[in-house]
Amino acid sequence: MQLTHEHEEIKRTLKRFITEEINPRVDEWEAAEAFPAHEVFKKLGDLGLLGLTKPTDYGGMALDYSYSVVMAEALGHCDCGGVPMAVGVQTDMATPALARFGSDALRREFLAPAISGDAVGCIGVSEPGAGSDVASIKTTAKKDGDDYVINGGKMWITNSLQADWMCVLANTSEGAAHKNKSLIMVPMNSPGVTRAKKIRKIGMMSSDTGLIHFDGVRVPQRNLIGQEGMGFTYQMMQFQEERLWAAANAIQGLSNCIDETIEYTRERQIFGKSVLDNQVVHFKLAELKTEIESLRGLVYMATEQYVEGKDVTEWASMAKLKSSRLLRTVPDSCMQYWGGMGYTWDNRVSRMYRDGRLASIAGGADEVMLGIISKFMHTLPGKR
């Protein structure tokens, strides 16, 4: 994937914004277990960064997906994982199906303000009994007159405690599990929507995560995205982008983790020499750096193919798996070389250790990624 001047400008603009507007406040937001999403998203919207791949008719820039990948990577300069995750939900998880398949009226009502930063969105797929197994969701949306009446609940929903709307995956018929689901836009101020609980987590502290209940929530049937019964298919399409985004987002943060560990271990003295002077340390860091650059190559290759219109489900799953594993091994290894300082709460490496653990669970667990990859190995031998 060749980076253009435009790609580099997006990276520079975003890095400057992070340095000036986000990182000075990260510790405050981590302690509060939330960040002001409307404030931050509005500033990002004013910079044109919330609609890079979205249609120009709704305020987007209509660029190809490589620009989203570059933005995801640049967000790795944030001193936490929660804020980038929340941004990614807005740009690459809650809005792709709406942008592709939503009616003009829906896109003007929900997509345009999400791109401008005037509204915060969230995606409602996971439930208390359905995470990676999307087909097993229980939330229903039944027709009554001109409305859908929605009952059920969504759990682990990023941005949901501040969101203006949710893109909800619900069962709209009694048919087969992969053909009875639809995506429906639900304003979060609708009667019957309850933000039931703020979920405390061991990491991603600055990102609010909620349990949401729907009790007889009425929304117009015109809030349906695309065709009824196609929700599962639309969601699977979104997952390609979501998983590429997640893998790309890991790269810069992992690289920063290595760089900061090099800087610290060069200064830290033990037995009369710097920690970095021990071969076991600098060899391990060299090995980890090589793994990170391998991830970058995989992400860029998959992105290039995706931009060309190819199905990259296999490659995106590999990238997601690889990034998730590195988000566990790299901070863990680096923490060891920080000694006691690495075990303190506010240390950047320990924060990445906590934040990064989510990657192997959210957006499709490691085991789900392995299952997808295995299916391609069995059904498409020797083909890419």
DRENDO-1510 file (C-alpha; in Angstrom, 1 decimal, always signed):
<recs>
REC; n; res; u; v; w
REC; 1; MET; +0.0; +0.0; +0.0 .
REC; 2; GLN; +1.6; +3.2; -1.1 .
REC; 3; LEU; +1.0; +6.3; +1.1 .
REC; 4; THR; +0.2; +9.5; -0.7 .
REC; 5; HIS; +0.7; +13.1; +0.3 .
REC; 6; GLU; -3.0; +13.0; +1.4 .
REC; 7; HIS; -2.4; +10.0; +3.6 .
REC; 8; GLU; +0.5; +11.7; +5.3 .
REC; 9; GLU; -1.4; +14.9; +5.8 .
REC; 10; ILE; -4.2; +13.0; +7.6 .
REC; 11; LYS; -1.5; +11.4; +9.8 .
REC; 12; ARG; +0.1; +14.7; +10.6 .
REC; 13; THR; -3.2; +16.5; +11.3 .
REC; 14; LEU; -4.4; +13.7; +13.6 .
REC; 15; LYS; -1.2; +13.4; +15.5 .
REC; 16; ARG; -1.1; +17.2; +16.1 .
REC; 17; PHE; -4.7; +17.0; +17.3 .
REC; 18; ILE; -3.9; +14.1; +19.7 .
REC; 19; THR; -0.9; +15.9; +21.1 .
REC; 20; GLU; -2.8; +19.1; +21.7 .
REC; 21; GLU; -6.3; +18.0; +22.5 .
REC; 22; ILE; -6.3; +14.4; +23.7 .
REC; 23; ASN; -3.2; +13.3; +25.5 .
REC; 24; PRO; -3.0; +16.3; +28.0 .
REC; 25; ARG; -6.5; +15.1; +29.2 .
REC; 26; VAL; -6.2; +11.4; +29.1 .
REC; 27; ASP; -5.3; +10.9; +32.7 .
REC; 28; GLU; -8.3; +12.9; +33.7 .
REC; 29; TRP; -10.6; +10.9; +31.4 .
REC; 30; GLU; -9.2; +7.6; +32.6 .
REC; 31; ALA; -9.9; +8.5; +36.2 .
REC; 32; ALA; -13.5; +9.6; +35.3 .
REC; 33; GLU; -14.0; +6.4; +33.3 .
REC; 34; ALA; -15.4; +8.5; +30.4 .
REC; 35; PHE; -14.3; +11.2; +28.0 .
REC; 36; PRO; -16.5; +14.0; +26.6 .
REC; 37; ALA; -17.4; +12.3; +23.3 .
REC; 38; HIS; -19.6; +15.1; +21.9 .
REC; 39; GLU; -16.8; +17.7; +22.5 .
REC; 40; VAL; -14.0; +15.5; +21.0 .
REC; 41; PHE; -16.1; +14.3; +18.1 .
REC; 42; LYS; -17.2; +17.8; +17.1 .
REC; 43; LYS; -13.5; +18.9; +16.9 .
REC; 44; LEU; -12.7; +15.8; +14.8 .
REC; 45; GLY; -15.7; +16.5; +12.6 .
REC; 46; ASP; -14.6; +20.1; +12.1 .
REC; 47; LEU; -11.2; +18.6; +10.8 .
REC; 48; GLY; -13.1; +16.4; +8.4 .
REC; 49; LEU; -11.8; +13.2; +10.1 .
REC; 50; LEU; -15.1; +11.4; +10.8 .
REC; 51; GLY; -16.2; +10.8; +7.3 .
REC; 52; LEU; -13.1; +10.0; +5.3 .
REC; 53; THR; -14.8; +7.2; +3.3 .
REC; 54; LYS; -18.4; +8.4; +3.5 .
REC; 55; PRO; -20.3; +10.0; +0.6 .
REC; 56; THR; -19.7; +13.7; +0.0 .
REC; 57; ASP; -23.5; +14.3; -0.1 .
REC; 58; TYR; -23.5; +13.9; +3.7 .
REC; 59; GLY; -20.3; +15.7; +4.5 .
REC; 60; GLY; -17.8; +12.9; +3.9 .
REC; 61; MET; -14.8; +12.9; +1.6 .
REC; 62; ALA; -15.5; +9.7; -0.4 .
REC; 63; LEU; -11.9; +8.4; -0.1 .
REC; 64; ASP; -11.0; +4.8; -0.3 .
REC; 65; TYR; -10.6; +2.6; +2.8 .
REC; 66; SER; -6.9; +3.0; +2.9 .
REC; 67; TYR; -7.5; +6.5; +4.5 .
REC; 68; SER; -9.5; +4.9; +7.3 .
REC; 69; VAL; -6.6; +2.5; +7.9 .
REC; 70; VAL; -4.1; +5.4; +8.1 .
REC; 71; MET; -6.4; +7.2; +10.5 .
REC; 72; ALA; -6.7; +4.1; +12.7 .
REC; 73; GLU; -3.0; +3.8; +12.8 .
REC; 74; ALA; -2.4; +7.4; +13.6 .
REC; 75; LEU; -4.9; +7.1; +16.5 .
REC; 76; GLY; -2.4; +4.8; +18.1 .
REC; 77; HIS; -0.6; +8.0; +19.2 .
REC; 78; CYS; -3.2; +8.4; +21.9 .
REC; 79; ASP; -2.0; +7.6; +25.4 .
REC; 80; CYS; -4.9; +5.3; +26.0 .
REC; 81; GLY; -7.0; +2.7; +24.0 .
REC; 82; GLY; -10.4; +3.9; +25.0 .
REC; 83; VAL; -10.6; +7.1; +23.0 .
REC; 84; PRO; -9.4; +5.5; +19.7 .
REC; 85; MET; -11.9; +2.7; +20.2 .
REC; 86; ALA; -14.7; +5.1; +20.6 .
REC; 87; VAL; -13.7; +7.0; +17.5 .
REC; 88; GLY; -13.5; +3.8; +15.6 .
REC; 89; VAL; -17.0; +2.8; +16.6 .
REC; 90; GLN; -18.3; +6.1; +15.2 .
REC; 91; THR; -16.4; +5.9; +11.9 .
REC; 92; ASP; -16.0; +2.2; +11.1 .
REC; 93; MET; -18.5; +0.2; +13.1 .
REC; 94; ALA; -21.7; +2.1; +13.6 .
REC; 95; THR; -21.9; +3.9; +10.2 .
REC; 96; PRO; -20.7; +1.7; +7.3 .
REC; 97; ALA; -24.0; -0.1; +6.7 .
REC; 98; LEU; -25.9; +3.1; +7.1 .
REC; 99; ALA; -23.7; +4.9; +4.6 .
REC; 100; ARG; -23.9; +2.0; +2.1 .
REC; 101; PHE; -27.5; +0.9; +2.4 .
REC; 102; GLY; -29.5; +3.5; +4.3 .
REC; 103; SER; -32.1; +5.6; +2.5 .
REC; 104; ASP; -31.3; +9.2; +1.7 .
REC; 105; ALA; -33.6; +10.3; +4.5 .
REC; 106; LEU; -31.8; +8.1; +7.1 .
REC; 107; ARG; -28.4; +9.2; +6.0 .
REC; 108; ARG; -29.4; +12.9; +6.3 .
REC; 109; GLU; -30.9; +12.3; +9.7 .
REC; 110; PHE; -28.2; +10.1; +11.3 .
REC; 111; LEU; -25.1; +9.9; +9.1 .
REC; 112; ALA; -24.6; +13.5; +8.3 .
REC; 113; PRO; -24.5; +14.6; +12.0 .
REC; 114; ALA; -22.2; +11.7; +12.8 .
REC; 115; ILE; -19.8; +12.9; +10.1 .
REC; 116; SER; -19.9; +16.5; +11.3 .
REC; 117; GLY; -19.4; +15.4; +14.9 .
REC; 118; ASP; -22.8; +16.8; +16.0 .
REC; 119; ALA; -24.0; +13.4; +17.0 .
REC; 120; VAL; -22.5; +10.3; +18.7 .
REC; 121; GLY; -23.4; +6.9; +17.4 .
REC; 122; CYS; -23.0; +3.4; +18.7 .
REC; 123; ILE; -23.6; -0.1; +17.3 .
REC; 124; GLY; -25.9; -2.5; +19.1 .
REC; 125; VAL; -25.0; -6.1; +18.3 .
REC; 126; SER; -23.6; -7.8; +21.5 .
REC; 127; GLU; -26.1; -9.0; +24.1 .
REC; 128; PRO; -25.7; -10.7; +27.6 .
REC; 129; GLY; -25.9; -14.1; +25.8 .
REC; 130; ALA; -24.5; -13.2; +22.4 .
REC; 131; GLY; -21.1; -11.7; +21.7 .
REC; 132; SER; -19.0; -13.3; +19.0 .
REC; 133; ASP; -21.9; -15.6; +18.1 .
REC; 134; VAL; -23.9; -12.8; +16.4 .
REC; 135; ALA; -26.5; -15.3; +15.0 .
REC; 136; SER; -27.8; -16.0; +18.6 .
REC; 137; ILE; -29.0; -12.5; +19.5 .
REC; 138; LYS; -32.5; -12.4; +21.1 .
REC; 139; THR; -33.6; -8.7; +20.6 .
REC; 140; THR; -36.7; -8.5; +18.5 .
REC; 141; ALA; -38.3; -5.8; +16.3 .
REC; 142; LYS; -41.9; -6.7; +15.5 .
REC; 143; LYS; -44.1; -4.7; +13.1 .
REC; 144; ASP; -47.1; -2.8; +14.5 .
REC; 145; GLY; -48.7; -0.5; +12.0 .
REC; 146; ASP; -46.0; +1.7; +10.5 .
REC; 147; ASP; -43.6; +1.1; +13.4 .
REC; 148; TYR; -41.2; -1.5; +14.7 .
REC; 149; VAL; -41.6; -2.4; +18.4 .
REC; 150; ILE; -38.2; -3.3; +19.8 .
REC; 151; ASN; -37.7; -5.5; +22.9 .
REC; 152; GLY; -34.5; -6.9; +24.4 .
REC; 153; GLY; -31.2; -5.6; +25.4 .
REC; 154; LYS; -27.6; -4.8; +24.3 .
REC; 155; MET; -24.5; -5.2; +26.4 .
REC; 156; TRP; -20.8; -4.1; +26.1 .
REC; 157; ILE; -21.9; -1.2; +23.9 .
REC; 158; THR; -19.2; +1.4; +23.4 .
REC; 159; ASN; -20.3; +5.0; +23.4 .
REC; 160; SER; -23.9; +4.0; +24.5 .
REC; 161; LEU; -24.0; +6.1; +27.6 .
REC; 162; GLN; -23.4; +9.3; +25.5 .
REC; 163; ALA; -24.8; +8.2; +22.2 .
REC; 164; ASP; -27.6; +10.0; +20.3 .
REC; 165; TRP; -28.5; +6.9; +18.3 .
REC; 166; MET; -27.8; +3.2; +18.0 .
REC; 167; CYS; -27.6; +1.0; +14.9 .
REC; 168; VAL; -29.5; -2.0; +16.3 .
REC; 169; LEU; -29.3; -5.6; +15.0 .
REC; 170; ALA; -32.6; -7.2; +15.8 .
REC; 171; ASN; -34.6; -10.3; +14.8 .
REC; 172; THR; -37.4; -9.1; +12.5 .
REC; 173; SER; -38.9; -12.5; +11.7 .
REC; 174; GLU; -38.9; -16.1; +12.8 .
REC; 175; GLY; -36.8; -17.4; +9.9 .
REC; 176; ALA; -33.3; -18.9; +9.7 .
REC; 177; ALA; -30.8; -17.2; +12.1 .
REC; 178; HIS; -28.8; -15.7; +9.3 .
REC; 179; LYS; -31.8; -14.4; +7.3 .
REC; 180; ASN; -34.1; -13.1; +10.0 .
REC; 181; LYS; -32.1; -10.1; +11.2 .
REC; 182; SER; -32.2; -6.4; +10.3 .
REC; 183; LEU; -30.3; -3.3; +11.1 .
REC; 184; ILE; -32.5; -0.5; +12.5 .
REC; 185; MET; -31.7; +3.1; +13.5 .
REC; 186; VAL; -32.9; +3.8; +17.0 .
REC; 187; PRO; -32.7; +7.3; +18.6 .
REC; 188; MET; -31.4; +6.9; +22.1 .
REC; 189; ASN; -34.0; +9.3; +23.5 .
REC; 190; SER; -36.9; +7.1; +22.3 .
REC; 191; PRO; -39.4; +6.1; +25.0 .
REC; 192; GLY; -38.5; +2.7; +26.4 .
REC; 193; VAL; -34.8; +3.0; +25.9 .
REC; 194; THR; -33.0; +2.7; +29.2 .
REC; 195; ARG; -29.3; +3.2; +29.8 .
REC; 196; ALA; -29.4; +0.6; +32.5 .
REC; 197; LYS; -25.9; +0.3; +33.7 .
REC; 198; LYS; -22.4; +1.7; +33.2 .
REC; 199; ILE; -20.1; -1.3; +33.0 .
REC; 200; ARG; -16.8; -1.1; +34.8 .
REC; 201; LYS; -13.9; -2.7; +33.0 .
REC; 202; ILE; -10.3; -3.5; +33.8 .
REC; 203; GLY; -9.1; -1.4; +30.9 .
REC; 204; MET; -10.2; +1.0; +28.2 .
REC; 205; MET; -11.3; +3.1; +31.1 .
REC; 206; SER; -11.9; +6.4; +29.2 .
REC; 207; SER; -14.4; +4.7; +27.0 .
REC; 208; ASP; -18.0; +4.5; +28.4 .
REC; 209; THR; -19.5; +1.0; +28.0 .
REC; 210; GLY; -23.2; +0.4; +28.7 .
REC; 211; LEU; -26.0; -2.1; +29.2 .
REC; 212; ILE; -29.0; -0.9; +27.3 .
REC; 213; HIS; -32.6; -2.2; +27.6 .
REC; 214; PHE; -35.4; -1.8; +25.0 .
REC; 215; ASP; -38.9; -2.1; +26.4 .
REC; 216; GLY; -41.5; -1.6; +23.8 .
REC; 217; VAL; -39.4; +0.9; +21.9 .
REC; 218; ARG; -41.2; +2.3; +18.8 .
REC; 219; VAL; -39.4; +3.5; +15.8 .
REC; 220; PRO; -40.7; +4.0; +12.2 .
REC; 221; GLN; -40.2; +1.2; +9.8 .
REC; 222; ARG; -38.5; +3.7; +7.6 .
REC; 223; ASN; -35.6; +3.5; +10.1 .
REC; 224; LEU; -34.7; +0.1; +8.6 .
REC; 225; ILE; -31.3; +0.1; +6.9 .
REC; 226; GLY; -31.5; -1.5; +3.4 .
REC; 227; GLN; -33.6; -4.7; +3.1 .
REC; 228; GLU; -35.4; -6.5; +5.9 .
REC; 229; GLY; -33.6; -9.8; +6.7 .
REC; 230; MET; -30.2; -8.6; +5.4 .
REC; 231; GLY; -28.9; -7.3; +8.8 .
REC; 232; PHE; -26.7; -10.3; +9.4 .
REC; 233; THR; -25.1; -10.0; +6.0 .
REC; 234; TYR; -24.6; -6.2; +6.4 .
REC; 235; GLN; -23.0; -6.8; +9.8 .
REC; 236; MET; -20.6; -9.3; +8.4 .
REC; 237; MET; -19.6; -6.8; +5.7 .
REC; 238; GLN; -18.9; -4.3; +8.4 .
REC; 239; PHE; -16.8; -6.8; +10.3 .
REC; 240; GLN; -14.2; -6.8; +7.5 .
REC; 241; GLU; -13.7; -3.1; +8.0 .
REC; 242; GLU; -13.9; -3.3; +11.8 .
REC; 243; ARG; -11.2; -5.9; +12.0 .
REC; 244; LEU; -8.9; -4.2; +9.6 .
REC; 245; TRP; -9.4; -1.0; +11.6 .
REC; 246; ALA; -8.7; -2.7; +14.9 .
REC; 247; ALA; -5.5; -4.3; +13.5 .
REC; 248; ALA; -4.3; -1.0; +12.0 .
REC; 249; ASN; -5.0; +0.8; +15.3 .
REC; 250; ALA; -2.7; -1.5; +17.2 .
REC; 251; ILE; +0.4; -0.8; +15.1 .
REC; 252; GLN; +1.4; +2.7; +16.3 .
REC; 253; GLY; +0.7; +2.1; +20.0 .
REC; 254; LEU; +2.7; -1.1; +19.9 .
REC; 255; SER; +5.6; +0.7; +18.3 .
REC; 256; ASN; +5.4; +3.5; +20.9 .
REC; 257; CYS; +5.4; +0.8; +23.6 .
REC; 258; ILE; +8.7; -0.5; +22.3 .
REC; 259; ASP; +10.2; +3.0; +21.9 .
REC; 260; GLU; +9.3; +4.1; +25.4 .
REC; 261; THR; +10.7; +0.8; +26.8 .
REC; 262; ILE; +14.0; +1.4; +24.9 .
REC; 263; GLU; +14.2; +4.9; +26.3 .
REC; 264; TYR; +13.5; +3.7; +29.9 .
REC; 265; THR; +15.7; +0.7; +29.9 .
REC; 266; ARG; +18.6; +2.8; +28.5 .
REC; 267; GLU; +18.4; +5.0; +31.6 .
REC; 268; ARG; +17.6; +2.3; +34.2 .
REC; 269; GLN; +20.7; +0.9; +35.8 .
REC; 270; ILE; +21.0; -2.6; +37.2 .
REC; 271; PHE; +24.2; -4.3; +38.3 .
REC; 272; GLY; +26.3; -1.4; +37.0 .
REC; 273; LYS; +24.9; -1.2; +33.5 .
REC; 274; SER; +21.7; -0.1; +31.7 .
REC; 275; VAL; +19.0; -2.7; +31.5 .
REC; 276; LEU; +19.1; -2.3; +27.7 .
REC; 277; ASP; +22.7; -3.4; +27.6 .
REC; 278; ASN; +21.6; -6.9; +28.4 .
REC; 279; GLN; +21.4; -9.0; +25.3 .
REC; 280; VAL; +18.2; -10.8; +26.4 .
REC; 281; VAL; +16.5; -7.4; +26.6 .
REC; 282; HIS; +17.5; -5.8; +23.3 .
REC; 283; PHE; +17.1; -9.1; +21.4 .
REC; 284; LYS; +13.6; -9.5; +22.8 .
REC; 285; LEU; +12.7; -5.9; +21.8 .
REC; 286; ALA; +14.2; -6.5; +18.3 .
REC; 287; GLU; +12.0; -9.7; +18.0 .
REC; 288; LEU; +8.9; -7.8; +19.1 .
REC; 289; LYS; +9.6; -4.9; +16.7 .
REC; 290; THR; +9.9; -7.4; +13.8 .
REC; 291; GLU; +6.5; -8.9; +14.8 .
REC; 292; ILE; +4.9; -5.4; +14.7 .
REC; 293; GLU; +6.3; -4.6; +11.3 .
REC; 294; SER; +5.0; -8.0; +10.1 .
REC; 295; LEU; +1.5; -6.9; +11.3 .
REC; 296; ARG; +1.9; -3.6; +9.4 .
REC; 297; GLY; +2.7; -5.6; +6.2 .
REC; 298; LEU; -0.3; -7.8; +6.7 .
REC; 299; VAL; -2.7; -4.9; +7.3 .
REC; 300; TYR; -1.4; -2.9; +4.4 .
REC; 301; MET; -1.7; -5.9; +2.1 .
REC; 302; ALA; -5.2; -6.7; +3.2 .
REC; 303; THR; -6.2; -3.0; +2.8 .
REC; 304; GLU; -4.8; -2.9; -0.7 .
REC; 305; GLN; -6.8; -5.9; -1.7 .
REC; 306; TYR; -10.0; -4.5; +0.0 .
REC; 307; VAL; -9.6; -1.2; -1.9 .
REC; 308; GLU; -9.4; -3.3; -5.1 .
REC; 309; GLY; -12.8; -4.7; -4.3 .
REC; 310; LYS; -11.7; -8.2; -3.1 .
REC; 311; ASP; -13.1; -10.2; -0.2 .
REC; 312; VAL; -10.5; -9.9; +2.5 .
REC; 313; THR; -12.4; -11.8; +5.3 .
REC; 314; GLU; -9.5; -14.2; +5.6 .
REC; 315; TRP; -6.8; -11.6; +5.7 .
REC; 316; ALA; -8.7; -9.3; +8.0 .
REC; 317; SER; -9.3; -12.1; +10.4 .
REC; 318; MET; -5.5; -12.9; +10.3 .
REC; 319; ALA; -4.7; -9.3; +10.9 .
REC; 320; LYS; -7.2; -9.0; +13.8 .
REC; 321; LEU; -5.8; -12.2; +15.3 .
REC; 322; LYS; -2.2; -11.1; +15.0 .
REC; 323; SER; -2.8; -7.7; +16.4 .
REC; 324; SER; -4.7; -9.1; +19.3 .
REC; 325; ARG; -1.9; -11.5; +20.2 .
REC; 326; LEU; +0.7; -8.7; +20.0 .
REC; 327; LEU; -1.4; -6.5; +22.2 .
REC; 328; ARG; -1.0; -9.1; +24.8 .
REC; 329; THR; +2.6; -10.1; +24.3 .
REC; 330; VAL; +4.3; -6.8; +23.6 .
REC; 331; PRO; +3.1; -4.8; +26.7 .
REC; 332; ASP; +3.6; -7.9; +28.9 .
REC; 333; SER; +7.2; -8.3; +27.7 .
REC; 334; CYS; +7.9; -4.6; +28.0 .
REC; 335; MET; +6.4; -4.3; +31.5 .
REC; 336; GLN; +8.9; -6.9; +32.7 .
REC; 337; TYR; +11.8; -4.5; +31.8 .
REC; 338; TRP; +10.2; -1.6; +33.6 .
REC; 339; GLY; +10.4; -3.4; +36.9 .
REC; 340; GLY; +8.3; -2.0; +39.7 .
REC; 341; MET; +7.5; +1.1; +37.6 .
REC; 342; GLY; +5.8; -1.1; +35.1 .
REC; 343; TYR; +3.3; -2.4; +37.7 .
REC; 344; THR; +2.1; +1.1; +38.6 .
REC; 345; TRP; -1.4; +2.2; +37.5 .
REC; 346; ASP; -0.5; +5.3; +35.5 .
REC; 347; ASN; +2.4; +3.8; +33.6 .
REC; 348; ARG; +1.8; +3.9; +29.8 .
REC; 349; VAL; +2.9; +0.3; +29.4 .
REC; 350; SER; +0.7; -1.0; +32.2 .
REC; 351; ARG; -2.2; +0.9; +30.6 .
REC; 352; MET; -1.6; -0.7; +27.3 .
REC; 353; TYR; -1.3; -4.1; +29.1 .
REC; 354; ARG; -4.9; -3.5; +30.5 .
REC; 355; ASP; -6.4; -1.9; +27.4 .
REC; 356; GLY; -4.8; -4.4; +25.0 .
REC; 357; ARG; -6.3; -7.5; +26.7 .
REC; 358; LEU; -9.7; -6.6; +25.2 .
REC; 359; ALA; -8.6; -7.1; +21.7 .
REC; 360; SER; -8.6; -10.9; +22.0 .
REC; 361; ILE; -12.2; -10.8; +23.1 .
REC; 362; ALA; -14.0; -7.9; +21.4 .
REC; 363; GLY; -14.9; -7.6; +17.7 .
REC; 364; GLY; -14.7; -11.4; +17.4 .
REC; 365; ALA; -12.6; -13.4; +19.8 .
REC; 366; ASP; -9.3; -15.0; +18.8 .
REC; 367; GLU; -11.0; -18.3; +18.6 .
REC; 368; VAL; -13.6; -17.0; +16.2 .
REC; 369; MET; -10.8; -15.6; +14.0 .
REC; 370; LEU; -9.0; -18.9; +14.1 .
REC; 371; GLY; -12.3; -20.6; +13.0 .
REC; 372; ILE; -12.7; -18.2; +10.1 .
REC; 373; ILE; -9.1; -18.7; +8.9 .
REC; 374; SER; -9.5; -22.5; +9.3 .
REC; 375; LYS; -12.6; -22.5; +7.0 .
REC; 376; PHE; -10.7; -20.7; +4.3 .
REC; 377; MET; -7.8; -23.2; +4.6 .
REC; 378; HIS; -10.2; -26.1; +4.3 .
REC; 379; THR; -12.4; -24.8; +1.5 .
REC; 380; LEU; -9.9; -22.8; -0.6 .
REC; 381; PRO; -6.7; -24.8; -0.5 .
REC; 382; GLY; -3.8; -23.0; -2.0 .
REC; 383; LYS; -5.9; -20.0; -3.0 .
REC; 384; ARG; -5.7; -16.4; -1.8 .
</recs>
